Amino acid sequence: MQSLIENFGIDWKVLLSQVINFAVIFSVITFLVYKPLVKSISERRKKIKESLEKEEEASRRLSEVNLLEKETLKRAEEKAAGLLSSVKERAEAEGARILKEAEEKNKEMKLKADEEISEMKEKSVREAEKEIASLAKDVLVKAVKVNPSAVDEALLKSLADRTTE
Amino acid sequence: MNIGDAISLKAEPIFNVGGFQMTNTLLLSFLVVLIFLIVGFASRKKIKLLPGKFQVFFEWLVEGILDLMESVLGERSLAEKYFPLVSSIFFFVVVSNWLGLLPGLSSIGLREPGKPIIPFLRSPASDLNFTLALALVSVLGTNIIAVKSMGLKLHIKKFFNFKDPIKFFVGILELISEFAKVISFSFRLFGNVFAGEVLLIIVGALVPYLVPMPFMTMEFFVGFIQAFIFAMLTLVFIATATAMHEEH
């Protein structure tokens, strides 16, 4: 054993120094490199995980919003279509009403016009009769002046005509 | 000059500090520690949420080692827990081995007439003190981990079991194996690195130009492999120590 130690130059002081050297390297690797590195890796992993979750949430929300948008659009379209059809119906009804009214008015106006026309006709006939009577009177007066006997004859003749009838 | 004179099993002392002999292997070991301190303090300030190139490299390295450890230990949390010990062993050994291979390292040193140059810096693993220190750290570390995970009582019971003769005998074997572990750990690394050094000295002495290059490459590879083996064996022993805990 002694010769082994002698031959290989084993010296407990050197051995201890090497152990201390190892301890120094162990602490350097543990505290200066490994732990900060693991900390930063785990922090980064956490952050990536968080952002991935956020992204998932965002895309989920986006799809929800898209669905909502589609639904709203569909509803709006349906509503618009309903509105349009009701407006159309109402417009048709209104049109029909207006047409009917116009027809009635037209009829009324025609009736009124007819009345007016017949009235005017009567009036003009009356006036014409009046004119004719006065004219006849004048003619008669003039005839009497020219030949009073002729009047008598005419009168007699008309009398005779009435009696024969 | 005889080639054999240049090969020394022991680490050569360079200077004395109050009765403490500073050897060339210890000097290089200190240099490695210094490099680790510089890199450690430099990297600490640069660790950010948005990683730079160095951080990406470090993270890749850490993740790779953690994945490997997870495949052995079975659990990510265990891999994260024992990462410092295993990776410290690996990086200490690999950086020491690679620095020890730097060309010209063996030609800068104390010159005394009629004697071979004593290099100022020598690969730490070519000194049994270094490998023995690491082996003790590894074996003691795994024992401490075993005690922590299954309790002192059960751990001692593993070595001293008087319930039946078979278990008693197995316990004795376990105890011997712990010492065997220290010896195999230290001599495996020491033997490989020392042999590599001797090989390079001999090849360099025979053909100084070009021919040592493939050998250098091979030693570079061996330096990595030995560090890997050392760390992996420690990891396997940790795995058995923690797996025992699950059985109980």
Interface residues (C-beta under 8 A of the other chain):
Chain A: N7 F8 G9 I10 D11 K13 V14 L15 L16 S17 Q18 V19 N21 F22 V24 I25 F26 V28 I29 T30 L32 V33 Y34 P36 L37 V38 S40 I41 E43 R44 K47
Chain B: L9 K10 A11 F20 Q21 T23 T25 L26 S29 F30 V32 V33 F36 L37 V39 G40 F41 S43 R44 I47 K48 L49 P51 Q55 F58 E59 V62 E63 E80 F83 P84 L85 S87 S88 I89 F91 F92 P124 D127 L128 N129 F130 L132 A133 L134 L136 V137
